[in-house]
Amino acid sequence: SVAIGHRHAQEHICILSKGRVLVCSEAGVEEISAPATMIIPAGRKNCVHALEETVWTTVHSSTAKTVEEAEQTLIMSDGEALKMIGEAA
């Protein structure tokens, strides 16, 4: 399986509690095996390729009351992401 994540507006934690994955991002490609805990910086977009059965958990801090409200505050809009990428170039 392959999963492509969102660019998140804030730093967050990802926990790989089972399995082995390839994580592809602007930072490169890294193979990670469970158990592993990662701190993902704000604005980074990951593509995760599961090499075996995997349990991956992403943890965010939010005071949102609904999924929609959480998405509005946690996920960067395309405009925000493009601005961030442009500033890094």
Helices and strands as residue ranges (DSSP letters): E 2-4, E 12-18, E 20-25, E 28-33, E 36-40, E 47-50, E 55-59, H 67-74, H 78-88
